[in-house]
Amino acid sequence: MLASPVPRTILYLSRPLADYELVFSPWVEAEAERHQSPGHVPVSVLRQRYDWRFAADPDEPAELEDTDAKDQPVLAAAVEAGAHYVVTANVTDFGEKDLARFAISAVHPGLFLKHHITAETYREVLEVVGASRGREPRDPLSIHEQEISVHLSALFEAHRDLFGPATPDTAHNPPAIEFRGSRCVRCHAVLDDGRASDVVACRSCAGVAR
């Protein structure tokens, strides 16, 4: 799950302008709401408002081998829904064997968004975030520097100077592992099993920039 509200907000707001579909199961939605800060709109309300897909939890989840026990319901729901990705801040909690078996990738939200939203969408979303806030930071550059650089470092680097010269907040280190699995982070083609561990995109997508 995404403990910080920043990745969730960017994922939610980008959805209508992007090329991905959000899928929730009852268990995943309950966990997302449990991690929400007081005062935030519940995920269930947002799902209904924006008509996100709601997939049932599996009656008999597939047996999983090397995924962390607390995240097995997440992967089981993804398998049941036919999802290609689990977008998570905790990529290492999802086992390599389980992901390979079901041809799913676990992807950090910063890396996922880097490949699925354009610079124009990113700019528009940060403008909406800033305009709706009653606290600082409010302007897109400050949100970009102070929050996106911390929680979505790959997205920040992809659009580093979009709002002008940026000075990122250095209080947070980028995650060591942002991707694990069997699907190209961009087009969801199944990746070659013989690839290097740091290869996240298929050959067709590797040289394509957003």
Order of alpha helices (4+ residues) and beta strands (2+ residues): alpha-beta-alpha-alpha-beta-alpha-beta-alpha-beta-alpha-alpha-alpha-alpha-beta-alpha
